[in-house]
Amino acid sequence: MTEEPIQTYLEALRNLEVVTRQVEHVVGEVIKVAGALRDWKHVTVANGKTSFPAEAIRNSINPDNWPTIQQLAESLSGWHQSRRTVENAWNAIPRDRRFGLQPPPSF
């Protein structure tokens, strides 16, 4: 039997790792902003168009780092698609050929 289903699975797993890192970066930026906004009375937004009083300048948020809702949606959608690809690739490997392979991560 050919190794093709196993190779397909291993490639899908590698791709899932890459996509996961990308999503974690995008989500990390959102979490960072949300954390800063917990103390919103002392937060500024560095957009160069709005001024803030001195007492507000404890924490500044840079909007250039914010993902758009489209970027967030595409990242999350891509992760779910990648996860589905991994599961489908795993299911394409006959059970007797799975020995020594790590099954897909459970989420």
C-alpha positions in Angstrom: 0.0 0.0 0.0 1.2 3.5 -0.8 2.2 6.0 1.9 0.1 8.7 0.3 -2.7 8.8 2.9 -0.1 9.1 5.7 1.8 11.8 3.8 -1.4 13.7 3.3 -2.2 13.5 7.0 1.3 14.6 8.1 1.1 17.6 5.7 -2.3 18.5 7.0 -1.0 18.3 10.6 1.9 20.7 9.6 -0.5 23.1 8.0 -2.7 23.0 11.1 0.3 24.0 13.2 1.0 27.0 10.9 -2.6 28.1 10.8 -2.9 27.8 14.6 0.1 30.1 15.1 -1.4 32.6 12.7 -4.8 32.6 14.5 -3.1 32.8 17.9 -1.3 35.9 16.7 -4.5 37.6 15.5 -6.4 36.6 18.6 -3.5 37.7 20.8 -3.8 41.2 19.4 -7.5 41.3 20.2 -6.9 40.0 23.8 -4.1 42.6 24.3 -6.5 45.4 23.4 -9.3 43.9 25.5 -6.8 43.7 28.5 -5.8 47.3 28.0 -9.4 48.4 27.9 -10.2 46.9 31.3 -8.7 50.2 32.6 -10.3 52.2 29.8 -10.2 55.5 31.8 -6.4 55.5 31.4 -6.1 54.3 27.8 -5.2 56.3 24.7 -5.5 55.2 21.1 -2.4 56.2 19.1 -4.2 57.3 15.9 -2.6 60.7 15.6 -6.1 62.3 15.2 -7.4 62.4 18.7 -5.8 64.1 21.8 -6.0 62.8 25.4 -5.4 64.4 28.7 -2.1 63.6 30.5 -3.9 61.6 33.2 -5.2 59.2 30.6 -1.8 58.3 29.2 -1.0 55.1 31.2 -1.6 52.7 28.4 -1.7 53.3 24.7 -3.3 51.1 22.0 -1.9 51.1 18.5 -4.7 50.6 16.0 -2.2 49.6 13.3 -1.9 46.3 15.1 -5.6 45.6 15.3 -6.9 42.9 13.0 -10.0 43.8 11.0 -13.1 41.7 11.6 -12.6 40.3 8.2 -9.0 39.2 9.1 -10.3 37.6 12.3 -13.1 35.8 10.5 -10.8 34.5 7.8 -8.3 33.4 10.4 -10.9 31.5 12.4 -12.5 30.0 9.3 -9.1 28.9 8.0 -8.3 27.2 11.3 -11.6 25.3 11.2 -11.1 24.2 7.6 -7.6 23.1 8.4 -8.8 21.1 11.4 -11.4 19.4 9.2 -8.8 18.6 6.6 -6.7 16.9 9.3 -9.6 14.9 10.5 -10.5 13.8 7.0 -6.9 12.9 6.3 -6.8 10.8 9.5 -10.0 9.0 8.5 -8.6 8.2 5.1 -5.8 6.2 6.7 -6.8 2.6 7.2 -6.9 1.7 10.9 -4.2 -1.0 10.5 -1.8 1.7 9.0 -2.2 4.2 11.9 0.3 2.4 14.2 3.0 4.9 15.3 1.0 7.9 14.1 -0.3 10.5 16.5 -4.0 11.0 16.1 -5.4 14.4 15.5 -5.5 16.7 18.5 -8.8 16.9 20.2 -10.3 20.4 20.7 
